[in-house]
Amino acid sequence: MTVYCGIDWAEGHHDIALIDEEGRLVGKRRIEESLDGLAELTAMLAAAGDSADDPIPVAIETPRGLLVAALRATGRPIYAINPLAVARYRERSSVSGKKSDHADALTLANILRTDRHRHRRLPDDSDLARSITVLARGYQDAVWRRTKLVQELRARLREYYPGFLATFARTSGMSTTRLASAEARAVLAIAPSPAEAATVSRARVQAALRRAGRTRNIASVTADIVAALRIAQPRQAQLVEQAMRTQTLALLDVLNAICGSVEQLSAALIDAFTQHPDYEIITSFPGLADISGAIVLGEIGDDRARFTDDRALQAFAGSAPVTRASGKTRAVIRRRTKNNRLAAAGHCWAFTAAGRPSPAREHYLRRRARGDGHPAALRHLFNRSLGQLHHCLQTGQTYDPIKAFPHATTVVGTGHVESAAAAAA
């Protein structure tokens, strides 16, 4: 008898439902997320005919958590079903809108019974790859939180202390302020208001820059910062300025903590990624370094059977376009349902690769010449690079620009340009 298991996951408990191939209920139970609860689940599956040779497949709404980790350890097939898909399946069996945890467990089990072939099981990634996933996502979250906080801090400074923004935009030689830099944070800590900026000494600024890690041109940079901070600027009322100063220091404390967490996660991520067997292949691609390559690996994993071909990987990343055709109307549009983390890393990957003289940049420029906008050209380059990465990982090869772009031109030696095919010859 073929049996399917559905688990409705919740924070405090989990509802289990087992059905046979005819859709009849074989067993149901509510368990706690504890060793006793896992023992109950194991006994329940064993009573339904579970074995190491023929394990009962499980459908659940989340790919994470201790319960999923315990089920992974048994080697059974696990299917993480999107909650939105579960909601649509629920409407097939009930139009009244009723809902219960047990009914959702039954719905999950029935999804496997009727449409198992339409859903992808959790990949069999190695422990190292899964640890890289945890670190890479933690790093991305920390970077995004840092960006959000920097924008919030910049908005506050614009209201009462625009001279500080102008100072670091001028000294950095860029149009941006770089508030997240250690030097900007160190100087803001000793001069968080226009009143303190007007009286801050060069010695304090020099000490702050040294604490931030600067070792060169300290005297000249200090002179520029002090001179810029002492330029007269409009002021808020004294009490209002003091209140904004207090808020700025509070935001600065949080920003310092987030910047520290970014550095900590970055070091741990690089250390784990360099130990992975795919490190050499991934970092051989132009535009992929230790951090970006680790993020890509963390999202695609190292289970070679996860994606049937490069098209499946490209659809997962959102780089492959979608065709919408109805009657005489046909449109090719960008894919909106995707792995957002991989898509974000892919944009940075393509942007970096397209910014340097290389066959990848030539491909980007050809797409622009054909009428693609900047985002579309980058997306096309990411799509092609992702297909090449899939091939290299499957075959164990490192990136070869001549094979990747056989009709491109490459710079050989000093200023000599020839076709890639001629360079190969």
N, C-alpha and C positions, 0 to 999 in steps of 0.2 A: 504494500500500500504506500503510495506517495503522499507525503505529509508536508505541509507548508506552515511556517511560523510567522506570525506578525506580532510585533512588540510596539505598543504605544508608550513612548518614553515620556516621563515626567520627572520633575525634580525630586519629589518625595517617594514615588513608587512607579512601578512599570506593570502594565496590563499585558498578559500573554494570551494569544489565541492560536490554537492549532486546528487546521482543517485538512480534510483529505482531498483527493483529486476530483471529487464530486461536489466539493464545497460544503460538506457536512462538518459540523463542529466536532472535533476529536477531544479537545480539552481546553480549559481556560483557567487562568489564575492571576492573582495580583501578588507581586513580590516586592520586597524592599531591595534597595541597592546596597547589599551587604553580602558577606560570605554565605550566610544562611539563605538569602534570596537566590544567589547564584547556584547553590546546591539544589534548591527547589526547582529552578529552571532546568538544570542538568538532568535531574531525575524525571522531570516531566517529558523532556525530549527523549530520554532513553526509553520510557514507557511507551512512547509513540513509535518506536522502531529506529531511533537514531543510532548510528554506528560510525566508526572511523572510515569505513569504506563507502558508506552512503549517508553522509551527514544531511540533516534537515536544513534547507536554506531558510534564512531569516531576513525579514524586511523590517526596517526601522527608519524613523524619520531623521536621524542624525548620524553622521559618520564619526562622532567623537564621544568621549566619556569612558568611564570605567567599565560599564556594561559592554560597550562595543569592544574595548580592549580585551575583556575576558572571552568574548565570543570569537575574536580574532585568534586568540591563543589556541582555540580548538581546531582551527583550520577549516571551519565551515564557510560556505559562501554567504556573504552578507551584502544586502542591497540597501543602500541609503536612498530612500525615496523622498523627493522634495515635498515639503508639506503642502505646497500649492497643488501639486499633482494629486496628493491624497485627497484634498478637498474636492477636486474634480471627480475623482473616482467615487467619493462618497455620494455625490449627486446621482450616480448611476443607479444606486440601490435605494435611495430615499429622496423624495422631492419635498418632504415636509420641513426639512432643515434641522431635524433632530440630530443630536450629537451626544456621544458618550465615549469614555475611554475604551470600554470593551468593544464598542462598535468600530472604533478606529483601528483597534488591533485586528478585528476581523477584516476590515477593508484592506489593511496592509497585507494580510495573508492571501486575500483574494487577488491582489495585484500580482503576486508571484504566481498564483495558480493560472491566471488567464494571460498575463502579459510579461512573464519573466524575461522573454527574449528581447523585450523593448527597453529593459533597464540594465544599467551597467553595475556590476558588482564592485565592491570595494577592492581596490588594487592590492596586490600582495607585495607591498613595498618592504624594503629592509628596515630594520630598526634605526639604522643610521640615517636613511632617507627620511623617515618619519620625524626623527629628532631635528633634522635640517628644516623640515616643514614648520615645526613648532617655533624654532628660532627665527626663521625667515618671516613668518607672519607676525611674530612679536616685534621684529625689527621694523617691518612696514608700518604696523600700528603706531609704534613709537615715533617714527618719522612723520606720519600724518598728524599725530597729536602735536608734535613740535611745530609743524607748519601752521596748524590752527592757532596755537598759542602765540606764535610770532606775529601773525596777522592781528590778533587781539591786542597784543602789546603795542604794535605799531599804531593801531587806531587810537589807543589811549595817548600815546606820545604826540600824535598829531593834534590832539585837543589842547595840550598845555605845554608841550616841550618839543616843537618842531626843529629847534636848533640842534638837538641831539641826532635826529634823523639826517639832517643836512651834514652834520660833522662826519658821520661815518660813511655817508654816500660819497663825500669828498675825499676822505682819506683812503677809502678802499679803491678809488679810481673806477667805480662802477656806478650804474644808475640805481642799484638796490642798496639797502642799508646793511644787510647781513646781520640782523639782530641776534641770530642764533650763534654767531661766532663768539669764541671765548673772549676776545678782546673787547667787543662791544658790550658783552654782559659784565665784564670786570669793570669797565669804566662807568657803566650805568649804575653799578652798585655803589660807587663812591660819589657819584654826581647825579642823583635821581631827580633833580629839579633844576630849573633855571637859576634859582638863588645859589645853590651849591656849585653849579657849573661856573658861575662868575667868579668864585673865590677858590676853586680847586687848584692845588699847587702842582707844579711839574713833578715833584718828587712822588706825590701820591699816584699820579697818572703813570709814571715810569714803573712804580712798584706793581700797579694793577696790570700793566702790560706784561711784566715779567711773570706774574702769577698765571697769566693766561697762556704763557708759553712762548712769547716772542723773544728772540735772541739777537735779531739783527735790526739795525737802523732805529734803535729805541729812542735815541735823542731826537732825531728829526721827526719821527712819527709823533712823539710826545708834544713837540712844539706845535705841530700842525693841529693836533687835537685840542690843546689848550687854547690856541688862538681862535679856533672855530667855535669852541664852547663859549667864549667870552664875547662873541658878537651879540649885540643887543637884539632882542626879539620881543614880540607882544607877550603879555603876561596875563594869566588869570588872576582873580581876586586871591588874596593871601590864603584864606581858609580853604577855598576851592582847590588852590594849587597844592596845599598840604594834603588834602584828601586824595587828590590824584596821585601825589607822590607815594602815599601809603599803598594805594592800589597797585601802582607800578612795581613797588618792591615785592608785594605779594605775588604778582604775576612773574616777576623775575625769579623768585624762589622756586616756583613750579617749573619754569623754563630750565633752570639749572638742573633740577632733578631729571627732567625729561631728556636733556642733552646728555647727562651722565648715563641714563639707561640706554640711549642710542649707542653710545660708545661701548658699553658693556655687552649689549646684544650683538653689535657688529663684530667684536673680537671673538665671541663665542661662535658666531655663525661662520666666520672665516675659518676658524680652527676645525670645526666639524666638516665644512665643505672640502677643505684640502685633503681630508682623509678619505673622501669618497672616490671610488674607482672611475666615476664619470667626470671627475674634476678636469682632467687634461683635455678631454673632448669638448666639454662645454666652454671652457675658457679659451679654446683655440679660435672661437668665432669672434670676428671683429665686433666690438660693442659690448661684449660680455666680459666682465671682470669678476673678482671674487664675490662681491655682494650681489650684483645683478645676476650672475650665474647661479649663485646659491638660491636666489628667489625663484628662478626658472626651474631648477631641479626640485625645489620644495613643492612646486605646484604640479609638475608632471610626474614626479616620482621616478623610481627605477624599475618598476614592473614592466618589462618589455611587452607583455601581452595586454597591457591596459588599453592601448589604442591600436585598433586593427590596421590602420594605415595613417599616412601623414594628414589626410583629410579629416580624420576624426580628431587628431590633435589640433588642427587649425580651427575646427569648429569649436572645440573646447576653449581655445584661447580667444575666440571672437574675431580672429583675423580673416577668416573666410567669409565672403559676402553671402547674402541670402537673396534668393530669387522669389519674387512674388508675382505670380501669373494668374490671371482670371479673365477668361474670354479673350478680347483683343488687347488687354492691358498687361504689360510685362515690365517689371522694374527690378533692378539689382541694387540692393541697399546693404548698408553695413549691419552686422549682426549685433543686436543689443543684449541678448541673453548669452552670457559668457562668464568665464572665470575672471572677475574684475582684477584680482591680484596679479594674475599672469598677464592680463592685457595692459595693466599699468607698467609692469616691468618690460613688456614687449615694446611699448612706446619709447621708453628710455633706451632700450637696446637699439631700436631702429634709428632713433635720433642721433645716438652716438656714432653708429656705423655710417650714417649718411653725412656726417660732418667732416670726415677725413677722406683724402684722395684714395679711392679703392674701387674695385668693381661694384661693391655695394652702393657707393655713392653714385656711380654712373647709372646703376639701375634706378635709383631714386630720381635722378635728373631726367632719365628717359620717361618715367611716369609723369613727371611734371610737364615735360614737353608734349605729352599726349593729352594734357588737359586736366590731370588730377590736381586737386588742391594739396596743400602741405600735409594735412592729416591723412588724406586718402593715400598719398604716395608713401608715407611712413607705414601705414597699415599694410600696403601691398608688399613693401620690403620686409616687414615683420612676418608676413604670411609666407613669403618665399624662404626666408631664413629659418623659420620654424620647420618647414618641410625638409630643409637640408639638415637641420639638427636631428630630426627624427631618423633620417637615413643614416647619419653618422653614428647615432647611438645604437641603432639596430645592427650595424655592420662593424662597429668598433673602430671607425676611422676618425681622424681629426679633420678639421676644416681645411679644404684646399680651394683657394679662390679660382684657380683655373678650371677645376671641375664644376664649381658652383656657378660660375658665370663664364662659360666657354667663349662667348662672343664679345666680352668686354675688353677694354684696353687696360693694360697695367703699366705702371712706371717701373722700368728696369734700369738699374744703375742710376746715373745722374742725368735727369732730363730726357732720357730716351724713351719714347713711347712706342709700343708695338702691341699687336693683338695677343690675347692670351694663348691662342692656338700656336702662334709663332714662338712665343716664349716657351711653350711646352716642347716644341720641336728643337 
